[in-house]
């Protein structure tokens, strides 16, 4: 492939920066939204690996080759899937105007989104492409933090930390915590005296929502005046 100086090849541009269809060939029968929806159904049922070009074409009742009227590669398809999933977030302003409550509510939405689409975390981390819905997400976060006096750098850092915490929890099973007896048995008195003492001392019962508590604590620490 030859590149002309100052010209960005069409296939290297994000799919949202390209026209919905090429200037040649027959009129496409499906929209990008339809492709993304079909791929999401496949991924929800069988994981990210199930959302192949061939499988999506089968879901839509067309030939795999026809998808290249809309996409240049499977990477384009995955980018559309991630952006479509992010579109499920409710980015309306919090009724109270409370920045902390707004961000905590958004974090809970994100976690529910990842649990609803278990493939999403892998797909989002794989490429790091930012589509229109991702831009809407960042805009919503900054709008929610607008009343705060801290600088833009601190706000963007908080968005990154918030996203990282949500991803960390999303990567863990939603089931009840495992029995700690195996962890206790692996500690030895000679090598791990402090750990054994901590495990042997009854503590306060855990708070019902560790996720909520950590999100609030971290955001207050980063942003509260």
C-alpha positions as CSV (number, residue, x, y, z in Angstrom):
1,X,0.0,0.0,0.0
2,X,1.4,3.4,-0.9
3,X,0.7,6.5,1.2
4,X,0.7,10.0,-0.1
5,X,2.3,12.6,2.2
6,X,-0.3,14.3,4.3
7,X,-3.1,11.9,3.3
8,X,-4.4,9.5,6.0
9,X,-5.4,6.2,4.5
10,X,-9.1,5.5,4.8
11,X,-8.7,2.2,6.6
12,X,-6.4,3.7,9.3
13,X,-9.1,6.3,10.3
14,X,-11.6,5.3,13.0
15,X,-14.7,3.9,11.4
16,X,-16.8,6.9,12.7
17,X,-14.6,9.2,10.6
18,X,-15.4,7.3,7.4
19,X,-18.6,7.5,5.3
20,X,-21.2,4.8,6.0
21,X,-20.7,3.3,2.6
22,X,-18.2,3.6,-0.2
23,X,-18.7,5.5,-3.4
24,X,-18.7,2.3,-5.4
25,X,-20.7,-0.9,-5.4
26,X,-24.3,-1.6,-4.6
27,X,-26.2,0.2,-1.9
28,X,-25.7,-1.6,1.5
29,X,-28.7,-3.4,2.9
30,X,-27.8,-3.0,6.5
31,X,-26.7,-0.2,8.8
32,X,-23.7,-0.1,11.1
33,X,-26.1,-0.2,14.0
34,X,-27.6,-3.4,12.7
35,X,-24.2,-5.0,12.4
36,X,-23.3,-4.0,15.9
37,X,-26.5,-5.3,17.3
38,X,-26.1,-8.7,15.6
39,X,-22.5,-8.9,16.8
40,X,-23.5,-8.0,20.4
41,X,-26.2,-10.8,20.4
42,X,-23.6,-13.3,19.3
43,X,-21.0,-12.1,21.9
44,X,-23.6,-12.1,24.7
45,X,-24.4,-15.7,23.9
46,X,-21.0,-17.1,23.1
47,X,-18.3,-14.6,24.1
48,X,-16.3,-12.2,22.0
49,X,-14.8,-14.9,19.9
50,X,-18.3,-15.8,18.7
51,X,-18.7,-12.4,17.0
52,X,-16.9,-13.3,13.8
53,X,-17.6,-11.6,10.4
54,X,-19.0,-14.9,9.1
55,X,-21.3,-15.3,12.2
56,X,-22.5,-11.8,12.0
57,X,-23.3,-12.2,8.3
58,X,-25.2,-15.4,9.1
59,X,-27.2,-13.6,11.7
60,X,-28.1,-11.0,9.2
61,X,-28.8,-13.5,6.4
62,X,-26.1,-12.3,4.1
63,X,-22.7,-13.4,2.8
64,X,-19.6,-12.6,4.9
65,X,-18.0,-10.8,2.0
66,X,-20.9,-8.3,1.9
67,X,-19.9,-7.0,5.3
68,X,-16.9,-5.3,3.7
69,X,-19.2,-2.8,2.2
70,X,-19.5,-1.5,5.7
71,X,-16.3,-2.5,7.5
72,X,-12.7,-2.8,6.5
73,X,-11.9,-5.4,9.2
74,X,-13.2,-7.2,12.3
75,X,-11.6,-4.5,14.3
76,X,-14.1,-2.0,12.9
77,X,-16.9,-4.4,14.0
78,X,-15.5,-4.6,17.6
79,X,-15.2,-0.8,17.7
80,X,-18.9,-0.5,16.7
81,X,-19.9,-3.1,19.4
82,X,-18.1,-1.2,22.2
83,X,-19.6,2.1,21.1
84,X,-23.1,0.6,20.9
85,X,-22.8,-0.9,24.3
86,X,-21.7,2.4,25.8
87,X,-24.8,3.9,24.3
88,X,-26.8,1.9,26.9
89,X,-25.5,4.2,29.7
90,X,-27.9,6.9,30.9
91,X,-25.9,10.1,30.6
92,X,-28.6,12.5,31.7
93,X,-27.6,14.9,34.5
94,X,-28.2,13.8,38.1
95,X,-31.4,15.4,39.4
96,X,-29.7,16.7,42.6
97,X,-26.7,18.2,40.7
98,X,-24.5,16.4,43.3
99,X,-21.2,15.6,41.6
100,X,-20.4,12.6,43.9
101,X,-23.8,11.0,43.6
102,X,-23.7,11.5,39.9
103,X,-20.4,9.8,39.5
104,X,-21.2,7.0,41.9
105,X,-24.5,6.3,40.0
106,X,-22.5,6.3,36.7
107,X,-20.0,3.8,38.2
108,X,-22.9,1.5,39.2
109,X,-24.3,1.8,35.6
110,X,-20.9,0.9,34.1
111,X,-20.5,-2.1,36.4
112,X,-24.0,-3.3,35.4
113,X,-23.2,-2.8,31.7
114,X,-20.0,-4.9,32.0
115,X,-22.0,-7.7,33.8
116,X,-24.7,-7.5,31.2
117,X,-22.1,-7.8,28.4
118,X,-19.2,-9.9,29.8
119,X,-17.3,-9.5,26.5
120,X,-17.2,-5.7,26.8
121,X,-14.3,-5.3,29.1
122,X,-12.0,-7.4,26.8
123,X,-13.2,-5.6,23.7
124,X,-12.8,-2.2,25.2
125,X,-9.3,-2.9,26.5
126,X,-8.2,-4.5,23.3
127,X,-8.3,-1.5,21.0
128,X,-8.7,1.7,23.0
129,X,-10.7,3.3,20.1
130,X,-12.9,6.2,21.2
131,X,-16.2,6.5,19.4
132,X,-19.0,9.0,19.8
133,X,-20.5,7.3,22.9
134,X,-17.1,7.2,24.6
135,X,-16.8,11.0,23.9
136,X,-20.3,11.4,25.4
137,X,-19.2,9.5,28.5
138,X,-16.1,11.8,29.1
139,X,-18.2,14.9,28.4
140,X,-20.8,13.7,31.0
141,X,-18.1,13.1,33.6
142,X,-16.6,16.5,33.1
143,X,-20.1,18.2,33.1
144,X,-20.9,16.4,36.4
145,X,-17.6,17.7,37.9
146,X,-18.1,21.2,36.7
147,X,-19.0,22.6,40.1
148,X,-15.7,21.5,41.5
149,X,-12.8,24.0,41.8
150,X,-10.0,21.5,41.1
151,X,-8.2,21.6,37.8
152,X,-8.9,19.8,34.6
153,X,-6.0,17.4,35.1
154,X,-7.3,16.3,38.4
155,X,-10.8,15.7,36.9
156,X,-9.4,13.7,34.0
157,X,-7.3,11.7,36.4
158,X,-10.4,11.0,38.5
159,X,-12.2,9.7,35.3
160,X,-9.3,7.4,34.6
161,X,-9.3,6.0,38.2
162,X,-13.1,5.6,38.2
163,X,-13.0,3.7,35.0
164,X,-10.1,1.5,36.3
165,X,-11.9,0.7,39.5
166,X,-15.1,-0.3,37.6
167,X,-13.0,-2.5,35.3
168,X,-11.3,-4.1,38.2
169,X,-14.6,-5.1,39.8
170,X,-16.1,-6.1,36.4
171,X,-13.2,-8.5,35.9
172,X,-14.2,-10.4,39.1
173,X,-17.1,-12.9,39.3
174,X,-20.3,-11.4,40.6
175,X,-20.8,-14.5,42.8
176,X,-20.4,-14.6,46.6
177,X,-16.8,-14.3,47.9
178,X,-14.9,-17.5,48.2
179,X,-14.2,-19.3,51.5
180,X,-11.0,-17.7,53.0
181,X,-9.9,-21.0,54.6
182,X,-7.6,-21.9,51.7
183,X,-5.9,-18.5,52.0
184,X,-5.6,-19.0,55.8
185,X,-4.1,-22.5,55.3
186,X,-1.4,-21.1,53.0
187,X,0.0,-18.8,55.6
188,X,2.6,-20.1,58.0
189,X,3.4,-18.8,61.5
190,X,7.1,-18.3,60.8
191,X,6.8,-16.5,57.5
192,X,3.5,-14.7,57.9
193,X,2.9,-13.9,61.6
194,X,1.2,-10.5,61.0
195,X,-1.1,-12.1,58.3
196,X,-2.1,-14.9,60.6
197,X,-2.8,-12.5,63.4
198,X,-5.0,-10.4,61.2
199,X,-6.9,-13.5,59.9
200,X,-7.3,-14.8,63.4
201,X,-8.7,-11.6,64.9
202,X,-12.5,-11.2,64.4
203,X,-13.2,-7.9,62.6
204,X,-16.2,-5.9,61.8
205,X,-18.6,-7.5,59.3
206,X,-17.9,-6.2,55.8
207,X,-20.0,-3.4,54.4
208,X,-22.7,-4.7,52.1
209,X,-21.4,-2.8,49.1
210,X,-17.6,-2.7,48.9
211,X,-17.8,-1.3,45.4
212,X,-19.9,1.7,46.4
213,X,-17.7,2.4,49.4
214,X,-14.5,2.4,47.5
215,X,-15.8,4.5,44.7
216,X,-17.0,7.1,47.1
217,X,-13.7,7.1,49.1
218,X,-11.5,7.3,46.1
219,X,-13.5,10.1,44.4
220,X,-13.6,12.1,47.6
221,X,-9.9,11.7,48.0
222,X,-9.2,12.9,44.5
223,X,-11.7,15.6,44.1
224,X,-13.2,16.8,47.4
225,X,-12.1,20.4,48.2
